[in-house]
Amino acid sequence: MRWYLGYGGSGHPAAMDAICATGTQARRLMKAAAGGRRPRGTSDPAARPGQLRDLVAAHLATHPDTEFIPHQIGRVLGRSSSAVADALDRLTALGQAQLACGKRRRYRHRATPAPAQAGN
């Protein structure tokens, strides 16, 4: 540290800050790679609107006689249970899913969609 303070040039602190920032980023990338996960900022592009809803509807249609809680579907799809719960609420409103049990929020596939109500 003594050599750094001795020079006193105006460009040295900025250069040291750049080196530290680059080192920190490299360390994060190495740590993420060693842990077997994707580093932040390198994920796939954002999903299109309604994509999770379609995935949840397909999962329910694949298992028409089974009731699921959002957590179970989230584990299968690799998504958060709250996002799946929102998708299930929307599917229920659209008539594509049915709330089987309100106490624990169990959902099942609805074989035929309910007819849309006219908004008067």
Secondary structure, 3 states (H helix, E strand, C coil): CHHHHHHCCCHHHHHHHHHHHHHHHHHHHHHHHHHCCCCCCCCCCCCCCCHHHHHHHHHHHHCCCCCECHHHHHHHHCCCHHHHHHHHHHHHHHCCEEEEECCCCEEEECCCCCCCCCCC
